[in-house]
Amino acid sequence: MARLSPVRLLLTNALVLVCALGRAGAQGAPPNPEQLAKLVAPIALYPDPLVAQVLPASTQPLEIFEAADSVANGKRPSEDVASKWDPAVQALLSYPTVLKMMRDKIEWTQQLGQAFATDQGAVLAAIQSVRAQASKAGNLKSTPQQTVTTKSNTIIIEPASPDVIYVPQYNPVAILQPAPYYAYSPLMTFGLGFGSTMTWPFAPPSARTSALTSSGLSKGKLLTATASASRIASTTASVK
């Protein structure tokens, strides 16, 4: 059996402790819709293809830690290293800012992954609830970077261009309230776009073109699941 390097061993032990503490704190009742909405808010307004990678990737916190470190400061992991990671984590190699956020907030990542593994439908309903609140507040609308549409009470966010995905940046609390009259800039901004047909740097063309469906939760499945969960989200919103 191959021995773990001292750094990986230390990292593994640290994350095992984090996960153990997370499980210990989650032994009570499962999170309610309001708690889930707060949990998913940081990524709820991401384009659907990106959400479809973030959710399953969050169930692999150790790999997220390793992948984020591997692309820090413009570095690239070796093909041998990257091939051992979950396909969703590999896909996020093209989104270093997302990996960094998930690494810096590793406890949140672990909680999101745990919630997603426990009840995917509830997580997707929470995402729809957050989108509905942001839309009602006037802060979720189509932009040159992404297109926002509603179909059967399901809010769909897609890249404006199929070849480029922009990662929105926003305050997950402020975005749910109408912008104050003195606001001089939008509550949601965008940085550089990332090629949506690129996953990890080593993928052959055939794998790159199917990158967004490589995880267990493809874009189509995400939209189907959110459609079936939208009634739950609608009920949650009406209760509030």
C-alpha positions in Angstrom: 0.0 0.0 0.0 1.4 3.4 -1.0 2.2 5.6 2.0 0.7 9.1 2.2 3.0 12.0 2.1 3.3 13.9 5.5 1.4 16.9 4.0 -1.4 14.8 2.6 -1.5 12.8 5.9 -1.8 16.0 7.9 -4.4 17.4 5.6 -6.4 14.2 5.7 -6.4 14.1 9.5 -7.5 17.7 9.7 -10.4 17.2 7.3 -11.4 14.0 9.1 -11.6 16.0 12.3 -13.7 18.8 10.5 -16.0 16.2 9.0 -16.4 14.4 12.4 -17.3 17.7 14.1 -19.7 18.4 11.3 -21.4 15.0 11.7 -21.5 15.5 15.5 -23.3 18.8 15.0 -25.7 17.3 12.5 -27.0 14.5 14.7 -30.1 16.4 15.6 -33.0 17.3 13.3 -32.2 17.8 9.6 -31.9 21.5 8.5 -35.2 23.2 7.9 -36.0 25.0 4.6 -34.8 28.3 5.9 -31.5 26.8 7.1 -31.0 25.1 3.8 -31.7 28.3 1.9 -29.0 30.0 3.9 -26.6 27.1 3.2 -27.0 27.1 -0.5 -27.3 30.9 -1.0 -23.6 31.4 -1.8 -23.9 29.2 -5.0 -27.7 29.4 -5.7 -27.3 32.1 -8.3 -24.5 30.4 -10.2 -25.4 29.2 -13.7 -27.1 25.7 -13.6 -24.2 23.9 -15.4 -21.8 25.2 -12.6 -24.2 24.3 -9.8 -24.4 20.8 -11.3 -20.7 20.4 -10.6 -20.4 22.3 -7.3 -23.1 20.2 -5.5 -21.6 16.7 -6.1 -18.0 18.1 -5.8 -18.9 19.4 -2.3 -19.3 15.7 -1.1 -15.5 15.3 -1.6 -14.0 18.0 0.7 -10.5 16.4 0.8 -10.4 16.4 -3.0 -11.6 20.0 -3.1 -8.7 20.9 -0.7 -6.2 19.2 -3.0 -7.6 20.5 -6.2 -7.7 24.1 -5.0 -4.1 23.9 -3.9 -3.2 22.3 -7.2 -4.4 25.3 -9.2 -3.3 28.1 -6.8 -1.1 30.8 -8.3 -1.8 29.5 -11.8 -0.4 26.0 -11.2 -1.7 22.9 -12.8 -2.0 19.4 -11.3 -0.5 16.4 -13.1 -2.8 14.2 -15.0 -1.9 11.3 -12.7 -3.0 13.3 -9.7 -6.2 14.8 -11.2 -7.4 11.5 -12.6 -7.9 10.2 -9.0 -10.4 12.9 -8.2 -14.2 12.8 -8.6 -15.3 14.0 -12.1 -17.1 16.9 -10.6 -13.9 18.0 -8.8 -12.0 17.6 -12.0 -14.5 19.8 -13.8 -14.0 22.6 -11.2 -10.3 22.8 -12.1 -11.5 25.2 -14.8 -13.0 27.4 -12.1 -10.1 28.2 -9.7 -12.1 31.0 -8.0 -14.8 28.5 -7.1 -12.3 26.0 -5.8 -10.6 28.6 -3.7 -13.9 29.7 -2.2 -14.9 26.1 -1.4 -11.4 25.4 0.1 -11.4 28.6 2.2 -14.9 27.7 3.5 -14.2 24.0 3.9 -16.6 23.6 6.8 -19.4 25.1 4.7 -18.4 22.9 1.8 -18.6 19.8 4.0 -22.1 20.9 5.3 -23.3 21.5 1.7 -22.0 18.1 0.6 -23.6 16.4 3.6 -27.0 18.1 2.9 -26.8 17.2 -0.8 -25.9 13.6 -0.1 -28.8 13.3 2.4 -31.6 15.0 0.4 -30.9 16.3 -3.1 -34.5 17.4 -3.6 -34.5 19.6 -0.5 -31.2 21.2 -1.6 -32.5 21.9 -5.1 -35.8 23.3 -3.6 -33.7 25.6 -1.4 -31.8 26.9 -4.5 -35.1 27.7 -6.1 -36.3 29.5 -3.0 -33.2 31.7 -3.0 -33.5 32.4 -6.7 -37.1 33.4 -6.2 -36.3 35.8 -3.4 -33.4 37.4 -5.4 -35.7 37.7 -8.4 -38.5 39.3 -6.4 -35.9 41.8 -4.9 -35.0 42.7 -8.5 -31.4 41.4 -8.2 -31.7 38.3 -10.5 -32.2 39.1 -14.1 -30.6 38.4 -17.5 -27.2 40.1 -18.1 -24.7 39.9 -20.9 -23.1 37.1 -18.9 -26.1 34.9 -18.1 -29.7 34.3 -19.1 -32.4 34.0 -16.5 -35.7 32.4 -17.5 -38.7 30.8 -15.7 -40.3 27.6 -16.8 -43.1 25.9 -14.9 -42.2 28.0 -11.8 -38.6 26.9 -12.0 -36.0 29.6 -12.4 -33.3 28.6 -14.8 -29.9 30.3 -15.1 -27.9 29.6 -18.2 -24.7 31.1 -19.7 -25.5 33.8 -22.2 -22.9 32.1 -24.4 -22.7 28.3 -24.4 -18.9 28.5 -24.6 -18.3 30.8 -21.6 -19.4 30.6 -18.0 -19.1 33.6 -15.7 -19.0 33.1 -12.0 -21.3 35.7 -10.3 -20.0 37.5 -7.2 -22.5 38.7 -4.7 -23.3 39.0 -1.0 -25.7 36.0 -0.3 -27.6 38.1 2.3 -27.8 41.5 0.6 -28.8 39.9 -2.8 -32.1 38.9 -1.3 -33.2 42.4 -0.5 -34.0 45.3 -2.9 -30.9 47.4 -3.6 -30.8 50.6 -1.5 -31.5 53.8 -3.4 -28.0 55.0 -2.8 -26.4 51.9 -4.4 -24.1 53.0 -7.2 -23.3 49.5 -8.5 -25.3 46.3 -9.0 -25.3 43.8 -6.1 -24.2 41.1 -8.5 -21.0 41.4 -10.5 -18.9 39.2 -12.8 -15.2 38.7 -13.3 -13.5 36.9 -16.1 -15.4 34.2 -18.0 -14.2 30.5 -18.1 -14.5 28.3 -21.1 -17.4 26.0 -20.5 -16.0 23.3 -22.8 -12.9 23.1 -20.7 -12.8 20.8 -17.7 -9.5 19.6 -16.5 -6.4 20.5 -18.6 -5.8 16.9 -19.6 -9.2 15.9 -20.9 -9.4 14.7 -24.5 -11.8 16.7 -26.8 -14.6 14.1 -26.4 -14.4 14.4 -22.6 -14.3 18.2 -22.7 -17.5 18.4 -24.8 -19.3 16.3 -22.3 -17.8 17.8 -19.2 -20.9 19.4 -17.8 -22.6 16.0 -17.8 -19.7 14.0 -16.4 -20.9 14.2 -12.8 -23.9 12.3 -11.4 -26.0 15.5 -11.6 -26.0 16.7 -15.2 -27.5 20.0 -16.4 -30.6 18.1 -17.6 -31.0 16.2 -14.4 -30.5 19.5 -12.4 -33.3 21.2 -14.3 -35.6 18.1 -14.0 -34.9 17.9 -10.3 -35.5 21.6 -9.7 -38.8 21.4 -11.6 -40.0 18.6 -9.4 -38.8 20.4 -6.3 -40.2 23.8 -7.3 -43.5 23.2 -5.7 -41.6 22.7 -2.4 -39.8 26.0 -3.0 -43.0 27.8 -3.8 -44.6 26.5 -0.6 -41.5 27.6 1.3 -41.7 31.1 -0.2 -45.4 31.4 0.5 -44.9 30.4 4.1 -42.4 33.2 4.5 
